[in-house]
Amino acid sequence: MSTTGWFSTNGALLLCLLGSVVVTLLPKILPVTFLKGDSLPPLLRHWLSFVPVAVMAALVGPDVFIYEGHFNAGPSNLFLMVSLPALLVAWWTKNYFLTIAFGLALVILARFAGWY
């Protein structure tokens, strides 16, 4: 098969892949390149300090409150009950890995003990 044939057949796929690379890399490279940490105004730096917490809450929130297919904010929700002591670990240690490991250990313990 000739090279021209491959490009004419897969040109759209190649453009899609290159576009995906550009769209993925630009949001990561541009802030690092143009916004040095010391050059940001203090108010913006303070506001940006909440981004990691907000992202983590957006990722974890649905898994905590949607239990067995529906919204459950009661004591029958294993993940909600585990998240409360895990929040204390997160607040005390400020360590994502330790918080997740602690929460997983509590889920394993609760399931192994037959509480849930």
Backbone as XML, in Angstrom:
<?xml version="1.0"?>
<chain id="A" units="angstrom">
  <residue number="1" name="MET">
    <atom name="N" x="0.855" y="-1.180" z="0.000"/>
    <atom name="CA" x="0.000" y="0.000" z="0.000"/>
    <atom name="C" x="0.895" y="1.235" z="0.000"/>
  </residue>
  <residue number="2" name="SER">
    <atom name="N" x="0.562" y="2.194" z="-0.755"/>
    <atom name="CA" x="1.370" y="3.406" z="-0.849"/>
    <atom name="C" x="1.046" y="4.350" z="0.303"/>
  </residue>
  <residue number="3" name="THR">
    <atom name="N" x="1.990" y="5.239" z="0.571"/>
    <atom name="CA" x="1.818" y="6.211" z="1.649"/>
    <atom name="C" x="0.663" y="7.152" z="1.351"/>
  </residue>
  <residue number="4" name="THR">
    <atom name="N" x="0.505" y="7.523" z="0.110"/>
    <atom name="CA" x="-0.588" y="8.415" z="-0.278"/>
    <atom name="C" x="-1.932" y="7.773" z="0.014"/>
  </residue>
  <residue number="5" name="GLY">
    <atom name="N" x="-2.044" y="6.486" z="-0.236"/>
    <atom name="CA" x="-3.288" y="5.776" z="0.046"/>
    <atom name="C" x="-3.620" y="5.749" z="1.521"/>
  </residue>
  <residue number="6" name="TRP">
    <atom name="N" x="-2.572" y="5.585" z="2.360"/>
    <atom name="CA" x="-2.813" y="5.540" z="3.800"/>
    <atom name="C" x="-3.307" y="6.886" z="4.301"/>
  </residue>
  <residue number="7" name="PHE">
    <atom name="N" x="-2.676" y="7.981" z="3.856"/>
    <atom name="CA" x="-3.090" y="9.315" z="4.299"/>
    <atom name="C" x="-4.471" y="9.679" z="3.796"/>
  </residue>
  <residue number="8" name="SER">
    <atom name="N" x="-4.801" y="9.274" z="2.593"/>
    <atom name="CA" x="-6.136" y="9.601" z="2.095"/>
    <atom name="C" x="-7.201" y="8.801" z="2.838"/>
  </residue>
  <residue number="9" name="THR">
    <atom name="N" x="-6.848" y="7.611" z="3.285"/>
    <atom name="CA" x="-7.809" y="6.784" z="4.019"/>
    <atom name="C" x="-7.922" y="7.217" z="5.480"/>
  </residue>
  <residue number="10" name="ASN">
    <atom name="N" x="-6.798" y="7.546" z="6.105"/>
    <atom name="CA" x="-6.776" y="7.816" z="7.540"/>
    <atom name="C" x="-6.491" y="9.273" z="7.888"/>
  </residue>
  <residue number="11" name="GLY">
    <atom name="N" x="-6.614" y="10.170" z="6.940"/>
    <atom name="CA" x="-6.326" y="11.586" z="7.188"/>
    <atom name="C" x="-7.217" y="12.195" z="8.257"/>
  </residue>
  <residue number="12" name="ALA">
    <atom name="N" x="-8.497" y="11.875" z="8.230"/>
    <atom name="CA" x="-9.424" y="12.428" z="9.226"/>
    <atom name="C" x="-9.081" y="11.930" z="10.624"/>
  </residue>
  <residue number="13" name="LEU">
    <atom name="N" x="-8.707" y="10.657" z="10.730"/>
    <atom name="CA" x="-8.323" y="10.106" z="12.026"/>
    <atom name="C" x="-7.052" y="10.771" z="12.544"/>
  </residue>
  <residue number="14" name="LEU">
    <atom name="N" x="-6.098" y="10.990" z="11.660"/>
    <atom name="CA" x="-4.857" y="11.640" z="12.043"/>
    <atom name="C" x="-5.108" y="13.079" z="12.506"/>
  </residue>
  <residue number="15" name="LEU">
    <atom name="N" x="-5.951" y="13.807" z="11.800"/>
    <atom name="CA" x="-6.303" y="15.174" z="12.218"/>
    <atom name="C" x="-7.017" y="15.170" z="13.564"/>
  </residue>
  <residue number="16" name="CYS">
    <atom name="N" x="-7.860" y="14.195" z="13.779"/>
    <atom name="CA" x="-8.565" y="14.082" z="15.061"/>
    <atom name="C" x="-7.578" y="13.820" z="16.193"/>
  </residue>
  <residue number="17" name="LEU">
    <atom name="N" x="-6.611" y="12.937" z="15.961"/>
    <atom name="CA" x="-5.604" y="12.657" z="16.984"/>
    <atom name="C" x="-4.744" y="13.882" z="17.273"/>
  </residue>
  <residue number="18" name="LEU">
    <atom name="N" x="-4.307" y="14.570" z="16.238"/>
    <atom name="CA" x="-3.503" y="15.774" z="16.437"/>
    <atom name="C" x="-4.297" y="16.866" z="17.152"/>
  </residue>
  <residue number="19" name="GLY">
    <atom name="N" x="-5.566" y="17.019" z="16.788"/>
    <atom name="CA" x="-6.427" y="17.981" z="17.470"/>
    <atom name="C" x="-6.602" y="17.628" z="18.941"/>
  </residue>
  <residue number="20" name="SER">
    <atom name="N" x="-6.730" y="16.352" z="19.235"/>
    <atom name="CA" x="-6.859" y="15.908" z="20.629"/>
    <atom name="C" x="-5.602" y="16.219" z="21.421"/>
  </residue>
  <residue number="21" name="VAL">
    <atom name="N" x="-4.451" y="16.018" z="20.804"/>
    <atom name="CA" x="-3.193" y="16.328" z="21.474"/>
    <atom name="C" x="-3.110" y="17.822" z="21.778"/>
  </residue>
  <residue number="22" name="VAL">
    <atom name="N" x="-3.445" y="18.654" z="20.810"/>
    <atom name="CA" x="-3.376" y="20.106" z="21.003"/>
    <atom name="C" x="-4.344" y="20.546" z="22.096"/>
  </residue>
  <residue number="23" name="VAL">
    <atom name="N" x="-5.577" y="20.049" z="22.041"/>
    <atom name="CA" x="-6.593" y="20.451" z="23.016"/>
    <atom name="C" x="-6.236" y="19.959" z="24.414"/>
  </residue>
  <residue number="24" name="THR">
    <atom name="N" x="-5.540" y="18.840" z="24.516"/>
    <atom name="CA" x="-5.136" y="18.320" z="25.825"/>
    <atom name="C" x="-3.923" y="19.058" z="26.373"/>
  </residue>
  <residue number="25" name="LEU">
    <atom name="N" x="-2.965" y="19.367" z="25.532"/>
    <atom name="CA" x="-1.733" y="19.983" z="26.008"/>
    <atom name="C" x="-1.850" y="21.485" z="26.259"/>
  </residue>
  <residue number="26" name="LEU">
    <atom name="N" x="-2.618" y="22.196" z="25.456"/>
    <atom name="CA" x="-2.696" y="23.651" z="25.624"/>
    <atom name="C" x="-3.142" y="24.085" z="27.022"/>
  </residue>
  <residue number="27" name="PRO">
    <atom name="N" x="-4.215" y="23.516" z="27.574"/>
    <atom name="CA" x="-4.606" y="23.957" z="28.925"/>
    <atom name="C" x="-3.571" y="23.634" z="29.993"/>
  </residue>
  <residue number="28" name="LYS">
    <atom name="N" x="-2.678" y="22.701" z="29.720"/>
    <atom name="CA" x="-1.654" y="22.361" z="30.708"/>
    <atom name="C" x="-0.388" y="23.193" z="30.523"/>
  </residue>
  <residue number="29" name="ILE">
    <atom name="N" x="-0.049" y="23.503" z="29.290"/>
    <atom name="CA" x="1.201" y="24.212" z="29.016"/>
    <atom name="C" x="1.048" y="25.726" z="29.159"/>
  </residue>
  <residue number="30" name="LEU">
    <atom name="N" x="-0.054" y="26.278" z="28.672"/>
    <atom name="CA" x="-0.211" y="27.731" z="28.680"/>
    <atom name="C" x="-0.175" y="28.349" z="30.077"/>
  </residue>
  <residue number="31" name="PRO">
    <atom name="N" x="-0.915" y="27.815" z="31.055"/>
    <atom name="CA" x="-0.835" y="28.446" z="32.385"/>
    <atom name="C" x="0.566" y="28.385" z="32.990"/>
  </residue>
  <residue number="32" name="VAL">
    <atom name="N" x="1.235" y="27.280" z="32.809"/>
    <atom name="CA" x="2.585" y="27.152" z="33.365"/>
    <atom name="C" x="3.539" y="28.111" z="32.671"/>
  </residue>
  <residue number="33" name="THR">
    <atom name="N" x="3.353" y="28.284" z="31.381"/>
    <atom name="CA" x="4.250" y="29.126" z="30.603"/>
    <atom name="C" x="4.041" y="30.611" z="30.895"/>
  </residue>
  <residue number="34" name="PHE">
    <atom name="N" x="2.804" y="31.050" z="30.922"/>
    <atom name="CA" x="2.525" y="32.477" z="30.998"/>
    <atom name="C" x="2.206" y="32.988" z="32.401"/>
  </residue>
  <residue number="35" name="LEU">
    <atom name="N" x="1.791" y="32.120" z="33.284"/>
    <atom name="CA" x="1.432" y="32.567" z="34.631"/>
    <atom name="C" x="2.395" y="31.983" z="35.648"/>
  </residue>
  <residue number="36" name="LYS">
    <atom name="N" x="3.414" y="32.691" z="35.953"/>
    <atom name="CA" x="4.337" y="32.271" z="36.996"/>
    <atom name="C" x="3.650" y="32.498" z="38.338"/>
  </residue>
  <residue number="37" name="GLY">
    <atom name="N" x="3.905" y="31.634" z="39.303"/>
    <atom name="CA" x="3.232" y="31.694" z="40.593"/>
    <atom name="C" x="3.380" y="33.012" z="41.313"/>
  </residue>
  <residue number="38" name="ASP">
    <atom name="N" x="4.544" y="33.665" z="41.202"/>
    <atom name="CA" x="4.766" y="34.915" z="41.929"/>
    <atom name="C" x="4.150" y="36.117" z="41.230"/>
  </residue>
  <residue number="39" name="SER">
    <atom name="N" x="3.845" y="35.989" z="39.943"/>
    <atom name="CA" x="3.321" y="37.135" z="39.213"/>
    <atom name="C" x="1.802" y="37.266" z="39.326"/>
  </residue>
  <residue number="40" name="LEU">
    <atom name="N" x="1.151" y="36.297" z="39.941"/>
    <atom name="CA" x="-0.301" y="36.370" z="40.088"/>
    <atom name="C" x="-0.676" y="37.295" z="41.241"/>
  </residue>
  <residue number="41" name="PRO">
    <atom name="N" x="-1.770" y="38.029" z="41.086"/>
    <atom name="CA" x="-2.244" y="38.866" z="42.200"/>
    <atom name="C" x="-2.636" y="37.987" z="43.391"/>
  </residue>
  <residue number="42" name="PRO">
    <atom name="N" x="-2.467" y="38.477" z="44.601"/>
    <atom name="CA" x="-2.778" y="37.666" z="45.788"/>
    <atom name="C" x="-4.222" y="37.161" z="45.824"/>
  </residue>
  <residue number="43" name="LEU">
    <atom name="N" x="-5.169" y="37.985" z="45.387"/>
    <atom name="CA" x="-6.567" y="37.555" z="45.397"/>
    <atom name="C" x="-6.786" y="36.378" z="44.453"/>
  </residue>
  <residue number="44" name="LEU">
    <atom name="N" x="-6.198" y="36.431" z="43.259"/>
    <atom name="CA" x="-6.319" y="35.326" z="42.309"/>
    <atom name="C" x="-5.608" y="34.085" z="42.841"/>
  </residue>
  <residue number="45" name="ARG">
    <atom name="N" x="-4.455" y="34.249" z="43.462"/>
    <atom name="CA" x="-3.737" y="33.116" z="44.041"/>
    <atom name="C" x="-4.579" y="32.460" z="45.143"/>
  </residue>
  <residue number="46" name="HIS">
    <atom name="N" x="-5.226" y="33.278" z="45.971"/>
    <atom name="CA" x="-6.100" y="32.744" z="47.026"/>
    <atom name="C" x="-7.284" y="31.999" z="46.414"/>
  </residue>
  <residue number="47" name="TRP">
    <atom name="N" x="-7.881" y="32.572" z="45.384"/>
    <atom name="CA" x="-9.020" y="31.939" z="44.721"/>
    <atom name="C" x="-8.592" y="30.605" z="44.098"/>
  </residue>
  <residue number="48" name="LEU">
    <atom name="N" x="-7.436" y="30.566" z="43.470"/>
    <atom name="CA" x="-6.952" y="29.340" z="42.839"/>
    <atom name="C" x="-6.586" y="28.259" z="43.855"/>
  </residue>
  <residue number="49" name="SER">
    <atom name="N" x="-6.343" y="28.632" z="45.087"/>
    <atom name="CA" x="-6.016" y="27.636" z="46.107"/>
    <atom name="C" x="-7.193" y="26.708" z="46.398"/>
  </residue>
  <residue number="50" name="PHE">
    <atom name="N" x="-8.414" y="27.117" z="46.033"/>
    <atom name="CA" x="-9.590" y="26.290" z="46.272"/>
    <atom name="C" x="-9.875" y="25.321" z="45.129"/>
  </residue>
  <residue number="51" name="VAL">
    <atom name="N" x="-9.190" y="25.451" z="44.015"/>
    <atom name="CA" x="-9.457" y="24.604" z="42.854"/>
    <atom name="C" x="-9.234" y="23.122" z="43.149"/>
  </residue>
  <residue number="52" name="PRO">
    <atom name="N" x="-8.130" y="22.711" z="43.769"/>
    <atom name="CA" x="-7.966" y="21.275" z="44.030"/>
    <atom name="C" x="-9.079" y="20.687" z="44.901"/>
  </residue>
  <residue number="53" name="VAL">
    <atom name="N" x="-9.499" y="21.428" z="45.897"/>
    <atom name="CA" x="-10.574" y="20.946" z="46.764"/>
    <atom name="C" x="-11.885" y="20.836" z="45.990"/>
  </residue>
  <residue number="54" name="ALA">
    <atom name="N" x="-12.167" y="21.825" z="45.157"/>
    <atom name="CA" x="-13.398" y="21.796" z="44.366"/>
    <atom name="C" x="-13.394" y="20.650" z="43.363"/>
  </residue>
  <residue number="55" name="VAL">
    <atom name="N" x="-12.269" y="20.406" z="42.732"/>
    <atom name="CA" x="-12.174" y="19.297" z="41.780"/>
    <atom name="C" x="-12.357" y="17.973" z="42.505"/>
  </residue>
  <residue number="56" name="MET">
    <atom name="N" x="-11.703" y="17.807" z="43.649"/>
    <atom name="CA" x="-11.842" y="16.563" z="44.404"/>
    <atom name="C" x="-13.283" y="16.364" z="44.861"/>
  </residue>
  <residue number="57" name="ALA">
    <atom name="N" x="-13.941" y="17.426" z="45.297"/>
    <atom name="CA" x="-15.341" y="17.323" z="45.719"/>
    <atom name="C" x="-16.237" y="16.936" z="44.547"/>
  </residue>
  <residue number="58" name="ALA">
    <atom name="N" x="-15.966" y="17.492" z="43.385"/>
    <atom name="CA" x="-16.765" y="17.156" z="42.197"/>
    <atom name="C" x="-16.563" y="15.706" z="41.778"/>
  </residue>
  <residue number="59" name="LEU">
    <atom name="N" x="-15.374" y="15.189" z="41.977"/>
    <atom name="CA" x="-15.104" y="13.800" z="41.611"/>
    <atom name="C" x="-15.666" y="12.814" z="42.630"/>
  </residue>
  <residue number="60" name="VAL">
    <atom name="N" x="-15.562" y="13.139" z="43.898"/>
    <atom name="CA" x="-15.946" y="12.210" z="44.958"/>
    <atom name="C" x="-17.416" y="12.348" z="45.344"/>
  </residue>
  <residue number="61" name="GLY">
    <atom name="N" x="-17.971" y="13.553" z="45.257"/>
    <atom name="CA" x="-19.344" y="13.807" z="45.705"/>
    <atom name="C" x="-20.387" y="12.853" z="45.158"/>
  </residue>
  <residue number="62" name="PRO">
    <atom name="N" x="-20.467" y="12.659" z="43.843"/>
    <atom name="CA" x="-21.478" y="11.738" z="43.326"/>
    <atom name="C" x="-21.305" y="10.307" z="43.834"/>
  </residue>
  <residue number="63" name="ASP">
    <atom name="N" x="-20.064" y="9.864" z="44.014"/>
    <atom name="CA" x="-19.844" y="8.510" z="44.516"/>
    <atom name="C" x="-20.227" y="8.373" z="45.980"/>
  </residue>
  <residue number="64" name="VAL">
    <atom name="N" x="-20.174" y="9.463" z="46.718"/>
    <atom name="CA" x="-20.542" y="9.409" z="48.128"/>
    <atom name="C" x="-22.061" y="9.437" z="48.295"/>
  </residue>
  <residue number="65" name="PHE">
    <atom name="N" x="-22.742" y="10.278" z="47.551"/>
    <atom name="CA" x="-24.178" y="10.465" z="47.775"/>
    <atom name="C" x="-25.075" y="9.592" z="46.907"/>
  </residue>
  <residue number="66" name="ILE">
    <atom name="N" x="-24.586" y="9.081" z="45.798"/>
    <atom name="CA" x="-25.377" y="8.162" z="44.975"/>
    <atom name="C" x="-24.956" y="6.759" z="45.363"/>
  </residue>
  <residue number="67" name="TYR">
    <atom name="N" x="-25.802" y="6.073" z="46.108"/>
    <atom name="CA" x="-25.486" y="4.746" z="46.627"/>
    <atom name="C" x="-26.547" y="3.769" z="46.161"/>
  </residue>
  <residue number="68" name="GLU">
    <atom name="N" x="-26.114" y="2.692" z="45.559"/>
    <atom name="CA" x="-27.010" y="1.669" z="45.012"/>
    <atom name="C" x="-28.002" y="2.267" z="44.021"/>
  </residue>
  <residue number="69" name="GLY">
    <atom name="N" x="-27.539" y="3.216" z="43.228"/>
    <atom name="CA" x="-28.321" y="3.744" z="42.122"/>
    <atom name="C" x="-29.215" y="4.922" z="42.421"/>
  </residue>
  <residue number="70" name="HIS">
    <atom name="N" x="-29.286" y="5.377" z="43.661"/>
    <atom name="CA" x="-30.133" y="6.534" z="43.957"/>
    <atom name="C" x="-29.502" y="7.373" z="45.063"/>
  </residue>
  <residue number="71" name="PHE">
    <atom name="N" x="-29.990" y="8.608" z="45.174"/>
    <atom name="CA" x="-29.472" y="9.522" z="46.196"/>
    <atom name="C" x="-29.792" y="8.965" z="47.573"/>
  </residue>
  <residue number="72" name="ASN">
    <atom name="N" x="-28.769" y="8.883" z="48.419"/>
    <atom name="CA" x="-28.960" y="8.359" z="49.764"/>
    <atom name="C" x="-28.048" y="9.130" z="50.703"/>
  </residue>
  <residue number="73" name="ALA">
    <atom name="N" x="-28.636" y="9.928" z="51.590"/>
    <atom name="CA" x="-27.855" y="10.708" z="52.557"/>
    <atom name="C" x="-28.100" y="10.211" z="53.977"/>
  </residue>
  <residue number="74" name="GLY">
    <atom name="N" x="-28.421" y="8.926" z="54.095"/>
    <atom name="CA" x="-28.706" y="8.362" z="55.406"/>
    <atom name="C" x="-27.636" y="7.396" z="55.871"/>
  </residue>
  <residue number="75" name="PRO">
    <atom name="N" x="-27.845" y="6.836" z="57.053"/>
    <atom name="CA" x="-26.853" y="5.920" z="57.623"/>
    <atom name="C" x="-26.736" y="4.586" z="56.882"/>
  </residue>
  <residue number="76" name="SER">
    <atom name="N" x="-27.646" y="4.284" z="56.003"/>
    <atom name="CA" x="-27.541" y="3.043" z="55.233"/>
    <atom name="C" x="-26.571" y="3.179" z="54.056"/>
  </residue>
  <residue number="77" name="ASN">
    <atom name="N" x="-26.027" y="4.371" z="53.841"/>
    <atom name="CA" x="-25.079" y="4.625" z="52.765"/>
    <atom name="C" x="-23.662" y="4.392" z="53.285"/>
  </residue>
  <residue number="78" name="LEU">
    <atom name="N" x="-23.066" y="3.277" z="52.894"/>
    <atom name="CA" x="-21.728" y="2.925" z="53.350"/>
    <atom name="C" x="-20.708" y="4.002" z="53.015"/>
  </residue>
  <residue number="79" name="PHE">
    <atom name="N" x="-20.732" y="4.494" z="51.785"/>
    <atom name="CA" x="-19.719" y="5.453" z="51.360"/>
    <atom name="C" x="-19.851" y="6.791" z="52.087"/>
  </residue>
  <residue number="80" name="LEU">
    <atom name="N" x="-21.059" y="7.191" z="52.412"/>
    <atom name="CA" x="-21.245" y="8.416" z="53.194"/>
    <atom name="C" x="-20.712" y="8.226" z="54.610"/>
  </residue>
  <residue number="81" name="MET">
    <atom name="N" x="-20.987" y="7.082" z="55.205"/>
    <atom name="CA" x="-20.511" y="6.819" z="56.562"/>
    <atom name="C" x="-18.988" y="6.729" z="56.616"/>
  </residue>
  <residue number="82" name="VAL">
    <atom name="N" x="-18.379" y="6.203" z="55.566"/>
    <atom name="CA" x="-16.921" y="6.116" z="55.506"/>
    <atom name="C" x="-16.308" y="7.491" z="55.224"/>
  </residue>
  <residue number="83" name="SER">
    <atom name="N" x="-17.012" y="8.318" z="54.463"/>
    <atom name="CA" x="-16.447" y="9.620" z="54.092"/>
    <atom name="C" x="-16.330" y="10.559" z="55.291"/>
  </residue>
  <residue number="84" name="LEU">
    <atom name="N" x="-17.148" y="10.390" z="56.311"/>
    <atom name="CA" x="-17.085" y="11.290" z="57.465"/>
    <atom name="C" x="-15.760" y="11.150" z="58.225"/>
  </residue>
  <residue number="85" name="PRO">
    <atom name="N" x="-15.347" y="9.944" z="58.633"/>
    <atom name="CA" x="-14.021" y="9.852" z="59.261"/>
    <atom name="C" x="-12.884" y="10.137" z="58.268"/>
  </residue>
  <residue number="86" name="ALA">
    <atom name="N" x="-13.096" y="9.834" z="56.989"/>
    <atom name="CA" x="-12.062" y="10.134" z="55.984"/>
    <atom name="C" x="-11.873" y="11.644" z="55.845"/>
  </residue>
  <residue number="87" name="LEU">
    <atom name="N" x="-12.938" y="12.412" z="56.003"/>
    <atom name="CA" x="-12.816" y="13.871" z="55.979"/>
    <atom name="C" x="-11.946" y="14.365" z="57.133"/>
  </residue>
  <residue number="88" name="LEU">
    <atom name="N" x="-12.088" y="13.740" z="58.283"/>
    <atom name="CA" x="-11.234" y="14.118" z="59.414"/>
    <atom name="C" x="-9.770" y="13.805" z="59.118"/>
  </residue>
  <residue number="89" name="VAL">
    <atom name="N" x="-9.517" y="12.661" z="58.511"/>
    <atom name="CA" x="-8.141" y="12.308" z="58.136"/>
    <atom name="C" x="-7.611" y="13.305" z="57.113"/>
  </residue>
  <residue number="90" name="ALA">
    <atom name="N" x="-8.434" y="13.674" z="56.146"/>
    <atom name="CA" x="-8.017" y="14.641" z="55.131"/>
    <atom name="C" x="-7.700" y="15.993" z="55.758"/>
  </residue>
  <residue number="91" name="TRP">
    <atom name="N" x="-8.549" y="16.426" z="56.664"/>
    <atom name="CA" x="-8.330" y="17.717" z="57.321"/>
    <atom name="C" x="-7.072" y="17.686" z="58.191"/>
  </residue>
  <residue number="92" name="TRP">
    <atom name="N" x="-6.881" y="16.577" z="58.894"/>
    <atom name="CA" x="-5.762" y="16.478" z="59.823"/>
    <atom name="C" x="-4.424" y="16.308" z="59.096"/>
  </residue>
  <residue number="93" name="THR">
    <atom name="N" x="-4.388" y="15.440" z="58.065"/>
    <atom name="CA" x="-3.114" y="15.131" z="57.406"/>
    <atom name="C" x="-2.866" y="15.962" z="56.157"/>
  </residue>
  <residue number="94" name="LYS">
    <atom name="N" x="-3.927" y="16.456" z="55.510"/>
    <atom name="CA" x="-3.808" y="17.192" z="54.239"/>
    <atom name="C" x="-3.105" y="16.339" z="53.176"/>
  </residue>
  <residue number="95" name="ASN">
    <atom name="N" x="-3.392" y="15.034" z="53.182"/>
    <atom name="CA" x="-2.723" y="14.090" z="52.309"/>
    <atom name="C" x="-3.780" y="13.287" z="51.555"/>
  </residue>
  <residue number="96" name="TYR">
    <atom name="N" x="-3.843" y="13.478" z="50.212"/>
    <atom name="CA" x="-4.841" y="12.770" z="49.409"/>
    <atom name="C" x="-4.669" y="11.258" z="49.492"/>
  </residue>
  <residue number="97" name="PHE">
    <atom name="N" x="-3.426" y="10.805" z="49.336"/>
    <atom name="CA" x="-3.189" y="9.362" z="49.317"/>
    <atom name="C" x="-3.612" y="8.709" z="50.628"/>
  </residue>
  <residue number="98" name="LEU">
    <atom name="N" x="-3.222" y="9.291" z="51.741"/>
    <atom name="CA" x="-3.580" y="8.730" z="53.037"/>
    <atom name="C" x="-5.092" y="8.744" z="53.250"/>
  </residue>
  <residue number="99" name="THR">
    <atom name="N" x="-5.749" y="9.797" z="52.811"/>
    <atom name="CA" x="-7.197" y="9.889" z="52.941"/>
    <atom name="C" x="-7.891" y="8.789" z="52.140"/>
  </residue>
  <residue number="100" name="ILE">
    <atom name="N" x="-7.460" y="8.587" z="50.906"/>
    <atom name="CA" x="-8.064" y="7.558" z="50.064"/>
    <atom name="C" x="-7.770" y="6.173" z="50.626"/>
  </residue>
  <residue number="101" name="ALA">
    <atom name="N" x="-6.533" y="5.939" z="51.069"/>
    <atom name="CA" x="-6.184" y="4.638" z="51.649"/>
    <atom name="C" x="-7.003" y="4.369" z="52.913"/>
  </residue>
  <residue number="102" name="PHE">
    <atom name="N" x="-7.184" y="5.384" z="53.731"/>
    <atom name="CA" x="-7.979" y="5.237" z="54.958"/>
    <atom name="C" x="-9.437" y="4.924" z="54.620"/>
  </residue>
  <residue number="103" name="GLY">
    <atom name="N" x="-9.996" y="5.657" z="53.652"/>
    <atom name="CA" x="-11.375" y="5.407" z="53.251"/>
    <atom name="C" x="-11.567" y="4.006" z="52.681"/>
  </residue>
  <residue number="104" name="LEU">
    <atom name="N" x="-10.645" y="3.586" z="51.828"/>
    <atom name="CA" x="-10.730" y="2.220" z="51.271"/>
    <atom name="C" x="-10.616" y="1.179" z="52.370"/>
  </residue>
  <residue number="105" name="ALA">
    <atom name="N" x="-9.728" y="1.400" z="53.325"/>
    <atom name="CA" x="-9.590" y="0.456" z="54.438"/>
    <atom name="C" x="-10.880" y="0.368" z="55.239"/>
  </residue>
  <residue number="106" name="LEU">
    <atom name="N" x="-11.548" y="1.495" z="55.443"/>
    <atom name="CA" x="-12.825" y="1.472" z="56.167"/>
    <atom name="C" x="-13.908" y="0.738" z="55.390"/>
  </residue>
  <residue number="107" name="VAL">
    <atom name="N" x="-13.941" y="0.935" z="54.072"/>
    <atom name="CA" x="-14.922" y="0.215" z="53.245"/>
    <atom name="C" x="-14.657" y="-1.287" z="53.323"/>
  </residue>
  <residue number="108" name="ILE">
    <atom name="N" x="-13.400" y="-1.685" z="53.204"/>
    <atom name="CA" x="-13.057" y="-3.113" z="53.282"/>
    <atom name="C" x="-13.429" y="-3.680" z="54.649"/>
  </residue>
  <residue number="109" name="LEU">
    <atom name="N" x="-13.115" y="-2.945" z="55.714"/>
    <atom name="CA" x="-13.447" y="-3.387" z="57.064"/>
    <atom name="C" x="-14.953" y="-3.534" z="57.247"/>
  </residue>
  <residue number="110" name="ALA">
    <atom name="N" x="-15.722" y="-2.543" z="56.796"/>
    <atom name="CA" x="-17.178" y="-2.579" z="56.947"/>
    <atom name="C" x="-17.781" y="-3.753" z="56.168"/>
  </residue>
  <residue number="111" name="ARG">
    <atom name="N" x="-17.287" y="-3.992" z="54.963"/>
    <atom name="CA" x="-17.814" y="-5.120" z="54.173"/>
    <atom name="C" x="-17.376" y="-6.448" z="54.769"/>
  </residue>
  <residue number="112" name="PHE">
    <atom name="N" x="-16.124" y="-6.547" z="55.228"/>
    <atom name="CA" x="-15.617" y="-7.774" z="55.802"/>
    <atom name="C" x="-16.353" y="-8.107" z="57.104"/>
  </residue>
  <residue number="113" name="ALA">
    <atom name="N" x="-16.641" y="-7.079" z="57.897"/>
    <atom name="CA" x="-17.339" y="-7.283" z="59.177"/>
    <atom name="C" x="-18.833" y="-7.538" z="58.987"/>
  </residue>
  <residue number="114" name="GLY">
    <atom name="N" x="-19.342" y="-7.302" z="57.780"/>
    <atom name="CA" x="-20.755" y="-7.543" z="57.490"/>
    <atom name="C" x="-21.664" y="-6.416" z="57.915"/>
  </residue>
  <residue number="115" name="TRP">
    <atom name="N" x="-21.108" y="-5.233" z="58.150"/>
    <atom name="CA" x="-21.942" y="-4.102" z="58.555"/>
    <atom name="C" x="-22.741" y="-3.568" z="57.381"/>
  </residue>
  <residue number="116" name="TYR">
    <atom name="N" x="-22.242" y="-3.738" z="56.159"/>
    <atom name="CA" x="-22.945" y="-3.246" z="54.977"/>
    <atom name="C" x="-22.958" y="-4.313" z="53.922"/>
  </residue>
</chain>
